[in-house]
Amino acid sequence: MRASRWGTREGYLAQAEQELCVLVQVESRKGLDHLDEIAAVQGIDGVFIGPADLAASLGHLGNPGHPEVQAELQGAAQRIRAAGKPAGILAVAEADARRYHSWGYQFIALGVDVLDLTRGAKAALSRQQEG
């Protein structure tokens, strides 16, 4: 629906197939173990890494900033790029996004909609309670 701008993009269906981008997401130790094979699959346009779920899979639940996780994230970007595919990742903070970009990640989702919505709602509530 988003690609067609919620049905408002004229002629979308006629050209959709030429505009499709197939991304796969790797979020586990097993996925990292097979990353080179995954990135080599014909028809996959890029690989997206999920830091939080990867951290949990590596035994660091709730801590994607753990040095082991960060090392794996850096290595994953290099491996994906070596396969000739763009590497993507989710960054919750701007500093993370800058670091991931410096490691070779080419598309970075910055922020999490639910977290941003929650923060905004809490800030609005706080302002109302103060006033």
Sine and cosine of phi, psi and omega as CSV:
sin_phi,cos_phi,sin_psi,cos_psi,sin_omega,cos_omega
0.00,0.00,-0.65,0.76,-0.02,-1.00
-0.89,0.46,-0.64,0.77,-0.03,-1.00
-0.87,0.49,-0.54,0.84,0.01,-1.00
-1.00,-0.04,0.17,0.99,-0.05,-1.00
0.81,0.58,0.75,0.66,0.04,-1.00
0.84,0.54,0.69,0.73,0.07,-1.00
0.99,0.15,0.15,0.99,-0.05,-1.00
-0.98,-0.17,-0.10,1.00,-0.03,-1.00
-1.00,0.01,0.95,-0.30,-0.05,-1.00
-0.89,0.45,0.71,-0.70,0.05,-1.00
0.98,0.22,0.16,0.99,-0.07,-1.00
-0.85,0.52,-0.75,0.66,-0.09,-1.00
-0.88,0.48,-0.55,0.83,-0.02,-1.00
-0.93,0.37,-0.41,0.91,-0.05,-1.00
-0.88,-0.48,0.05,1.00,-0.10,-1.00
-0.84,0.54,-0.67,0.75,-0.06,-1.00
-0.88,0.48,-0.57,0.82,0.01,-1.00
-0.96,0.26,-0.29,0.96,-0.07,-1.00
-0.97,-0.24,-0.03,1.00,-0.05,-1.00
-0.93,0.37,0.60,-0.80,0.07,-1.00
-0.80,-0.60,0.84,-0.54,-0.03,-1.00
-0.98,-0.20,0.91,-0.41,0.04,-1.00
-0.90,-0.43,0.64,-0.77,0.12,-0.99
-0.92,-0.38,0.44,-0.90,-0.05,-1.00
-0.89,-0.46,0.74,-0.68,0.03,-1.00
-0.92,-0.39,0.83,-0.56,-0.08,-1.00
-0.65,-0.76,0.37,0.93,-0.06,-1.00
-0.55,-0.83,0.28,-0.96,0.08,-1.00
-0.85,0.53,-0.69,0.73,0.00,-1.00
-0.88,0.48,-0.66,0.75,0.05,-1.00
-0.88,0.47,-0.67,0.74,0.05,-1.00
-0.90,0.44,-0.63,0.78,0.01,-1.00
-0.88,0.48,-0.47,0.88,-0.04,-1.00
-0.92,-0.38,0.29,0.96,-0.10,-0.99
-0.85,0.53,-0.68,0.74,-0.02,-1.00
-0.89,0.46,-0.67,0.75,0.03,-1.00
-0.92,0.40,-0.67,0.74,-0.01,-1.00
-0.89,0.46,-0.73,0.68,-0.04,-1.00
-0.91,0.41,-0.40,0.92,-0.03,-1.00
-0.99,0.10,-0.12,0.99,-0.04,-1.00
-0.91,0.42,0.80,-0.60,0.05,-1.00
-0.88,0.47,0.73,-0.68,0.03,-1.00
0.99,-0.16,-0.27,0.96,0.09,-1.00
-0.99,0.11,0.81,-0.59,-0.06,-1.00
-1.00,-0.03,-0.31,0.95,-0.01,-1.00
-0.09,-1.00,0.24,-0.97,-0.01,-1.00
-0.81,-0.58,0.78,-0.62,0.00,-1.00
-0.95,-0.31,0.74,-0.67,0.01,-1.00
-0.97,-0.25,0.73,-0.69,0.05,-1.00
-0.98,-0.21,0.98,-0.20,-0.10,-0.99
-0.88,0.48,-0.65,0.76,-0.08,-1.00
-0.93,0.37,-0.74,0.68,0.01,-1.00
-0.93,0.37,-0.58,0.82,0.07,-1.00
-0.89,0.46,-0.69,0.73,0.03,-1.00
-0.85,0.53,-0.70,0.72,0.02,-1.00
-0.89,0.46,-0.68,0.73,0.00,-1.00
-0.90,0.43,-0.50,0.87,0.00,-1.00
-1.00,0.04,0.06,1.00,0.03,-1.00
1.00,-0.02,0.29,0.96,-0.03,-1.00
-0.83,-0.55,0.83,0.56,-0.04,-1.00
-0.79,0.61,0.81,-0.59,0.03,-1.00
0.97,0.23,0.16,0.99,-0.07,-1.00
-0.70,-0.71,0.93,0.38,0.05,-1.00
-0.92,0.39,-0.20,0.98,0.05,-1.00
-0.99,0.10,-0.03,1.00,0.01,-1.00
-0.85,0.53,0.64,-0.77,-0.04,-1.00
-0.81,0.59,-0.61,0.79,0.03,-1.00
-0.90,0.44,-0.68,0.73,0.01,-1.00
-0.91,0.42,-0.72,0.69,0.00,-1.00
-0.87,0.49,-0.63,0.77,0.04,-1.00
-0.90,0.44,-0.65,0.76,0.02,-1.00
-0.92,0.39,-0.63,0.78,0.04,-1.00
-0.89,0.46,-0.69,0.73,0.01,-1.00
-0.90,0.44,-0.72,0.70,0.02,-1.00
-0.89,0.45,-0.60,0.80,0.00,-1.00
-0.89,0.46,-0.68,0.73,0.02,-1.00
-0.86,0.51,-0.68,0.73,-0.01,-1.00
-0.90,0.44,-0.67,0.74,-0.02,-1.00
-0.93,0.37,-0.66,0.76,0.01,-1.00
-0.90,0.43,-0.72,0.70,0.00,-1.00
-0.91,0.43,-0.59,0.81,0.03,-1.00
-0.90,0.44,-0.45,0.89,0.04,-1.00
-0.99,0.14,-0.02,1.00,0.03,-1.00
0.99,0.13,0.31,0.95,-0.01,-1.00
-0.90,-0.43,0.48,-0.88,0.10,-1.00
-0.96,0.27,0.56,-0.83,0.01,-1.00
-0.96,-0.27,0.69,-0.73,0.02,-1.00
-0.80,-0.59,0.34,-0.94,-0.06,-1.00
-0.34,-0.94,0.34,-0.94,0.09,-1.00
-0.98,-0.18,0.76,-0.65,0.06,-1.00
-0.84,-0.54,0.80,-0.60,0.01,-1.00
-0.99,0.15,-0.54,0.84,-0.05,-1.00
-0.87,-0.50,0.47,-0.88,-0.01,-1.00
-0.87,0.49,-0.60,0.80,0.02,-1.00
-0.89,0.46,-0.63,0.78,0.05,-1.00
-0.89,0.45,-0.70,0.72,-0.01,-1.00
-0.86,0.52,-0.69,0.73,0.01,-1.00
-0.90,0.44,-0.68,0.73,0.02,-1.00
-0.89,0.45,-0.72,0.70,-0.01,-1.00
-0.89,0.46,-0.63,0.78,0.05,-1.00
-0.88,0.47,-0.66,0.75,0.00,-1.00
-0.91,0.41,-0.38,0.92,0.03,-1.00
-1.00,0.09,-0.14,0.99,0.04,-1.00
0.92,-0.38,0.04,1.00,0.07,-1.00
-0.94,0.35,0.74,-0.68,-0.11,-0.99
-0.97,-0.23,-0.43,0.90,0.11,-0.99
-0.76,-0.65,0.80,-0.60,-0.15,-0.99
-0.78,-0.63,0.86,-0.51,0.11,-0.99
-0.99,0.11,0.89,-0.45,-0.06,-1.00
-0.98,-0.22,0.89,-0.45,0.00,-1.00
1.00,-0.05,0.27,-0.96,0.04,-1.00
-0.81,-0.59,0.84,-0.55,-0.12,-0.99
-0.80,0.60,-0.70,0.72,-0.03,-1.00
-0.92,0.39,-0.64,0.76,0.04,-1.00
-0.91,0.42,-0.69,0.73,0.01,-1.00
-0.89,0.45,-0.67,0.74,0.02,-1.00
-0.90,0.44,-0.70,0.72,0.00,-1.00
-0.89,0.45,-0.72,0.70,0.02,-1.00
-0.87,0.50,-0.69,0.73,0.01,-1.00
-0.90,0.44,-0.66,0.75,0.02,-1.00
-0.91,0.41,-0.67,0.74,0.03,-1.00
-0.90,0.44,-0.65,0.76,0.01,-1.00
-0.91,0.42,-0.66,0.75,0.02,-1.00
-0.90,0.43,-0.67,0.74,0.03,-1.00
-0.89,0.46,-0.68,0.73,0.01,-1.00
-0.87,0.48,-0.69,0.73,0.03,-1.00
-0.88,0.47,-0.63,0.77,0.00,-1.00
-0.93,0.36,-0.60,0.80,0.00,-1.00
-0.94,0.33,-0.50,0.87,0.01,-1.00
-0.97,0.25,-0.55,0.83,-0.11,-0.99
-1.00,-0.03,0.00,0.00,0.00,0.00
